[in-house]
Amino acid sequence: MSLLFSPLHLPSPRGGLTLANRIVVAPMCQYAAQDGAATDWHLMHWGNLLNSGAGLFTIEATAVLPEGRITPACLGLWDERTEAALADTLQRARRLAPPTPICIQLAHAGRKASSATPWQGGQLLSPAQGGWQTAGPSALPQLPSEPPPTELSLEAMADIRYAFVAAARRSAAMGIEAIELHAAHGYLLHEFMSPIANQRTDAYGGCFENRIRFPLEVLTAVRQAFDGVLGVRISASDWIEGGWDLTQSSELAQRLKAAGCDFIHVSSGGVSPQQKIALGAGYQVPFARAIRQSSGMVTTAVGLITEAAQAEAICKPAMPT
Ligand SMILES: Cc1cc2nc3c(=O)[nH]c(=O)nc-3n(C[C@H](O)[C@H](O)[C@H](O)COP(=O)(O)O)c2cc1C
């Protein structure tokens, strides 16, 4: 019997969610929003993927604050206007498809915000080009040629934490069943975790405990506000000597689980162009498998999974070692 096409239960304080199968549509930025608001592009994209038969559909990285968008064309959920656009578009897309649970990825792009769309080069935009001042754990740019982000104050971090909570409440109000916090790919929460981007000297930088503090605080705050399925997407490795790695990811997964996280979505990379990724078929799957084994949490694997037999094999429980 196929495991890929067998149901999977995701736990949550509300009682959980049973997916019809184990195929999950990963979040994919569309760069098609207007001032953060969903458009008819999203209606087509969501409607299409909601008809794919996948067990769970994840809405793209959705910024919890305007300055947390990757590009000026990224989707947002920070006020009544963006909430109304998202809720209306989603409701119309859902009416055109069989019932499928929805997950939304809530995000803040940190020092990688204020960028051009990929087809315009992806570089940081100046205010004259429609960009804005970025912010991160430390005033360290990703590239030496870039203007540095502002180092976030404790007050600004509290505002961001609250923005994640407010966006989670808005998501719940429109019937979204699951939330994934974006702590991967070199965006804000990952920047706090990685010594490559975080060189703070206060309680949020330095040792492992300090670097994971802010992501854990965000998870804890969202958990208190949202009783649906709540997960976190991480980059299991920076692919850089001295960066964030699998050992720290496994330890973090256990802390997240203890704080009420229901699943981990395991990706990798994104914090620095110095990364040396060992790319190949299913290259991130060993990370997901290791974290699944050490944390006992439901885990999503992603990255160059292109064959049905490959996906089926990934679903199998690991052999005892
Ligand atoms: C167009 C595009 C947009 C993406 N947007 C997001 C995103 O919003 N959030 C995220 O965590 N990953 C994003 N990703 C990464 C994907 O979720 C996924 O991890 C990546 O494509 C690797 O899987 P693949 O090898 O099957 O393509 C994006 C990827 C693509 C190609």
The ligand as a Gaussian input file, in Angstrom:
#p B3LYP/6-31G(d) Opt

LIG

0 1
 C        9.217000      30.602000      -7.578000
 C        9.594000      30.110000      -6.215000
 C        9.115000      30.775000      -5.106000
 C        9.443000      30.327000      -3.824000
 N        8.917000      30.962000      -2.728000
 C        9.151000      30.474000      -1.499000
 C        8.497000      31.019000      -0.373000
 O        7.637000      31.892000      -0.474000
 N        8.818000      30.518000       0.857000
 C        9.730000      29.513000       1.009000
 O        9.996000      29.100000       2.140000
 N       10.314000      28.941000      -0.053000
 C       10.039000      29.379000      -1.297000
 N       10.581000      28.753000      -2.378000
 C       11.331000      27.503000      -2.182000
 C       10.397000      26.314000      -2.389000
 O        9.375000      26.273000      -1.384000
 C       11.174000      24.980000      -2.353000
 O       11.805000      24.818000      -1.116000
 C       12.214000      24.943000      -3.453000
 O       11.634000      25.250000      -4.708000
 C       12.901000      23.568000      -3.528000
 O       12.024000      22.584000      -3.967000
 P       12.116000      22.009000      -5.454000
 O       13.503000      21.446000      -5.623000
 O       11.030000      20.985000      -5.503000
 O       11.853000      23.182000      -6.385000
 C       10.282000      29.196000      -3.667000
 C       10.768000      28.542000      -4.807000
 C       10.418000      28.981000      -6.054000
 C       10.929000      28.210000      -7.249000

